């Protein structure tokens, strides 16, 4: 169930306008390696089994997503157990990640005890820190206030923020608030203004990694797997040589390269969802219990300066 | 004797007339009531809106003023019911949770799920 996905070339990996590659499979984790500002993704299981060579970089971090603590239906009656399996997988990496990104849906119902369990479980992660963005399940009844108090300290307005690590600029966006009837994910004018200001002083050669819950590309608008104003955000990042967008929400791995932008979605640590249009709705997908771990995963990212490649490794909880 | 006999008969006759009237009235009432019950039964059936497979069913519902609508979430994911112009708003409904709202005034009420905004519905109150 491990897949190695490398959408970059050894030359520059960035000048492939019009090229589109989209793959989906069930998996549980992605290792992202940023090499020279471009993100490469690898199935984490392949990394752990050393099936993928040369994925070390200047910086490596891990993305996890959609833990849905509190969910207890047939698709996975014990989401805390599978989250712990994901944590064990990260802790087994030869190079500990500089940090971990959680791209939202920490909880099922935004309940305090669900946030507690999530935070308590992640304490065992062998990493310096965890950066979060909220999913729609984390902001259900209070517009995200409880989420921001616990997981968004230092963030601005609805919870967006940025930080720098090893020369890479990371932008955390919130696209699950103030959603309009009939609409999709939304960033809103205030956040767009902030992005413009946030990147204004950066050199165009600075590698950019954007992370948000709902995909910032049109994965499947019929199911809401899309953000209304993402094109405006990406237009603000057009001058940058390398932009990597990491999302969750759809509980499966998909990747697309468009010009200077690589889009990547991560697996859930809780339960899989159907491929676009392959079911009546995007609800939790029941797979035989012995196949569940193969449908869950984590994402590991490595960055190497000087090469326009960035490595993203996805791996399942099974491997 | 006749009088004596008639004396107790008079109230008896009156009683029978009364009883007959009551029976007839009851029968009439029963007919009217059963019709009303039948119609209210069918209205009760249409006043519940199922949330299933990320959609509202029925998506559009026409009801008389004063009717109460109950939404039931049959999905494994939480949903909300939010009026587009903020006239009603539910908390997040977990599986099997319900939300009710009574529509007192005629009009068109559009609503959606704020968690999955592609889910939209409409209540028409006459």
Interface residues (C-beta under 8 A of the other chain):
Chain A: X71 X73 X74 X75 X108 X109 X110 X136 X137 X140 X141 X179 X180 X181 X182 X183 X184 X221 X222 X223 X224 X280 X281 X282 X283 X284
Chain B: X53 X54 X55 X75 X76 X77 X78 X80 X82 X84 X91 X92 X94 X95 X110 X111 X112 X114 X115 X116 X117 X118 X120
